[in-house]
Amino acid sequence: MTEEARKIRLVMELRKSGITNTRVLSAIERVPREIFVLPSFVDQAYENTALPIDQGQTISQPFVVAFMTQALEVRPRARVLEIGTGSGYQAAVLSRLCRRVYTIERFKSLLRQAEISFKALGLHNVVTRHGDGMLGWPEQAPFDRIIVTAAAKEIPPALTEQLADDGILVLPVGQNAWEQSIVKVTKSDGRLESRDLLPVRFVPLVEGVVRESVSVRH
């Protein structure tokens, strides 16, 4: 099966699994997931499964990426904050849907690799920062949409403060790896409402930054 056929198969699988937003499906189809995975997993790039990346992190299952993106209800003029750049795949998908993506990663080596991928794809509307995602990006707030790609034990107050009115925050929340759910938070007139959407399992959201030596793949 060719790479293009695998991609079409994945998109059809996502549609059957309840991803109905055509803009989200189109974004998934347009982003080459193979450049965001480790070389040893390229043949699995279009399988609907999470895959390991460097620093003990993962690139999320395409269904979870599509589900969270659909729940975010991204509009073309939106400014989106992503906490946890990881491989850069989620940010690349979002970049096809909004005006600008601001993405924060605590591992400098992961961020540098993601930046190489963004450059290779010519994504000029993705802005990166090496920093503590728990703090958000106050200098650029407020954000129309915020997405977190690691599981928080509770909804971070700094992120809800940086969410614009009528904004949406989507993130996994749970006290441990076996009790996590994707939560959708909406903000209206300064008040927050949240609801659980889907049980999941994500790596934990951790405070602080990691200043490891940087080596990246080309």
N, C-alpha and C positions, 0 to 999 in steps of 0.2 A: 504494500500500500504506500502511495506517495505521501509526502508531507502535507500537501494540500488536501488530499483525501482524508488524512487523519484529522486535520483541522475542521473540515466540513462535518466529519463524524462527531467531533466534540461539540460543535455548535448545535447540531441536531439533538445530541444527548442533553445539552443544557436546556434546550427548548422543551423537550419532553419532561424535564425535571422541574418545570415551573418558571423558567426565566423567559418572560414574555416581552420585556422591554426591547424593542428592536434596535434602539441606539446602543444599549449595553451589548447585545449579541453582535452587532456590527463592530464595536470596539474590540471585543474579544477576538473576532475574526481577523481584524487588521493588525493586531499586535503579535509579532513572532515570539511565542513563548520560548522557543528553543535557544534564543540568545540570553535568556535569563537563568537557565539551568546550568548545572555543572556539566562539563564535557562528557562525563561518563553516563549522564542521564538524558542526553539529547534524543535518543531513540524513544524516550518516554515522555517527551515534552507535551504531546497532545493526548496523553492519557488523563482521565479525570481523577487525578490523585495528587496529593501533596508530595513534594520531593525535597530531599535535604540540600541545603546550600552551606556555605562556609559559616564558621563560628557557631555551629550547633543550631542554626536557625533553619527554617523551611520556606519554600515557595508554596503558597497555599494551593489547595485543590481548586481547579478552575470553577467548579460549581460554587464554592464558598466565595471566591472573588466576584463572580457574577451576581450571587445572591446579595452580598453586602453592597455592591455597586448599585444594584437595582433598588435596594432599600434606601439608599442615599438620595435617590430622586435628583440626580445632578442636572442642573440646567446649563445651557451653553455659556451664559455669562457668569457663572458661579466661580468663586474663589474657594478652593478646597485645600484643607490641611490634612496631611497624612502623617500619622505617628507610626514609625517603623517602616523605613524604606525597604529594608531587606534586600531582595534581589532587584527591586525596582519594577517588577511586573505590574503590581497593582497601580502604582503611579503612572505607568505607561498607559494602562487601560483608561484611567481617569483623565489623562491628558487629551484623549480623543473626544472627551465629553464636555469639558469645561474650559473656561478662559485661562485659568492658571492653577497649577498644583504646587503647594509648598509641602515639602516632605523632609522629615527629620529622622535621622538614624544615629544610634548610640555607638555602633561599631564603625570606625573610620574606614576600615578595609572594605566592608560591605558597601558603604556609601560611594567609595571611589569606583568600585566595580559597577555599581548601578549608574554612576555618571558616565562611564564609558559606554554603557548600553544606550543611555539616553542620547548621547552624542551620535552614536552609530545610526540611531533611528531619526535623527534630526528633530528631536523634541525640544523646542525652544521655549515651551511654556511650563517647564518643570524647574522649580527653584529648590535647591538642596541646602541642608544644614546638618552639621555634625553636632549633636546636642542631646539634651535630656528631654525626651518626648513628653514626660509627665508635666513639664512646664509649658508645653505648647510653644507658640511663636508670637509673644505678645506684641512685638513691634509691627507685625503684619495683621493683627486682629482688627476688626472681627472677621470671621470666616463664615461663608454661607453654608458650608458643609465641612464636617470633620469625620475622618475615618481612622480607626485605630486597628492595627494589624497584629496586636499581641493582647493577651488577656489581662485585664485589670481586676484587682480584687473588689474595687468599687469604682464608680464613675469619677474620674479625676476632676476636682472642682476647677482647676485652672483651665481645663478644656471647655467646660460649660460656660465659664466666664468669657471665653474668647469666641463663643458661638454667637452669631448674629441673631437678632430677633427674626422669627420665622425660619430659623436654621434647623438643620438636622445633624445629629451625631450618631454614628453607628459604630459599635465596638463589642468585642466579646468581654463578658464579665463573669467572674466566678472565683470562689475561694480556693479551688484546686482544679487540677486538670480534668477531673471526672464530673465536675458540676459547673460547666461553662455554658453560657447561652449568648448568642448575638442579641444585643439590646439596641433598640432604636429610641433615641431621645429627641424629642421635638421641643423647641423653645418658642413660646408665644407670650407676648407682653411680659417678658422677664420670667415667666413661669415654665417649669420643666415638666414634661410628661414622658414616661418611659414604658416600653413594653418589650417582653421577651419574644424573639422571633424563631430561633432555631438553636438546638443543642449543638455544640461544637467542641473542638479541642485545639487550643492554640498554645504556643509558647508563651511564658509569662511576660507581662509588661514590667520592666525593671527600671528603677530610678538611676540617674547618673549617666556618665559617658564612659566609653572604653577607648583608651589611647594606645592601642596596640600598634606594633610596626606594620606598615602597610605594604602589601604586595598584591598585585591584581593580575587577573587573566586578560590577555589580549586576543 
